[in-house]
Each structure stands twice: as structure tokens, then as C-alpha cells.
Amino acid sequence: MKAILLSNHKTITGPVIGGKSAVLAASTGAAFLLLTALHFLRRDVDPTWVFLSDYMLGNWGWLMRFTFVAMALALGSSAVILAVLLRGWVRWIVSGLLGLAAFGMVIGGIFPPDPTGTPIEALTGTGTLHVIGASLDFTPIAALIGSIALARQSGWRGSALWLVAISLFAVVVMVAFIMSMPPDHVFGPKTHSALIGRLQWLSYFAWFVALAFAAYRGRPEEPHATRGH
């Protein structure tokens, strides 16, 4: 019989998913920079009522396609990271919702939208597919559930509190976005859903950065029990 003392053992969570955290941070930065560039390059687009997707229409449309790809990569990385960090059935729900949102971003990046203001009955086939892709975005709900679940796990409370706060903000913005939509879904200069949608993406960027940082740091050192055999 011999005993092996495993005390003050630092978790390997951080190093194990450090690469995934780097991918998340890089893809988030790329999406943010591309989107910022588009706001300067496409000054003809009014950000108060014209949706981000309209940047796909025109000479700089390829930049918006890359933005969708970067967002899909960020969401996919987040799904993988939380699948590693979380425990039990909740990790599959959270990862599944984030993966679904990533798939929606891919659809949005492949199929261009119809211009903002196009009535539902006048949507083209590609425009309809773009709308379907957008409807798969459950990021705020997944972020909130995942953040709360992580905060309840031993050793993660401090790091996850920022995630909870940011995800709560994202949910509030999501509700505001839904409430701002006109009954006939015809958007114009008097509607501001597109501006709220931009704020929604900013909340995503903030949550991605917070998750990448928390995952890279890993869980603080925790004492482990003595085992014998």
C-alpha cells in the first residue's frame, strides 16, 4: 500500500485549451476589425436602420463574407471551449446552441441578403436563406446559460462573473432588438433595429474576449485529496 499525495496541483485546463483560446481571440479580433473597416468604407450605408448584412451588397461584399466566417469561427471556438470547461448535460446544450449559431453565420456568409426594407413577400431565395441563417443565432441565451453554469463550478466564480454580466447585457439587447422590430417587418429610416443589432454584435465581441481570457487563465490552483492504493 502506498499513498500518492496530490496537493497544490495546478489544473491543466488553461494550457490544454490555450490554442482554442487563441483561435477565439484571433477570430474575434478579425471580425471586429473587418466590421469597423466596413463602416468607414461604406459610408453610404446608414448604420441606424440598415442592417450589417447589407455590407454584403456592393464592391466590398467580400469583406462582410469574411466577417461572417470569422464570427462562425469565434462561435465554434466558444462551443468547443465550453464543451471542455463545463460539466454534465448543460455543456451539450450550450455547445449545441453556439454551434447552431456558427452554422447560421456560415449560411449568412454564403447567401447574400435582400436590401434592408424588402417586404417578406418579396424576398428572393438567397435572401430567405440569409434570414433563416440569422434566425439560428441563439448566442445570448447560450452565453448566459454557459456563463452561469461556469460560475457555479468550483474555482471559476471570479472569472465567470464577467461572463455572466456581459451575457446578461447581450440578452437585454436581444430583447430590445425583438421589441424594436416593426409588425410588418418592413424596415426604414424610422426604425432602429439595425443599430440595436450592431450593439448586439458588440456584446458578442465582449463575451468572446472575456471567455478567451478566462479559458486561457484556467482555473486557479486547488488542493486535491490524497489517494492511496
Secondary structure, 3 states (H helix, E strand, C coil): CCEECCCCECCCHHHHCHHHHHHHHHHHHHHHHHHHHHHHHCCCCCCCCCCHHHHHCCCCHHHHHHHHHHHHHHHHHHHHHHHHHCCCCHHHHHHHHHHHHHHHHHHHHHCCCCCCCCCHHHCCHHHHHHHHHHHCCCHHHHHHHHHHHHHCCCCCHHHHHHHHHHHHHHHHHHHHHHHHCCCCCCCCCCCCHHHHHHHHHHHHHHHHHHHHHHHHHCCCCECCCCEEC
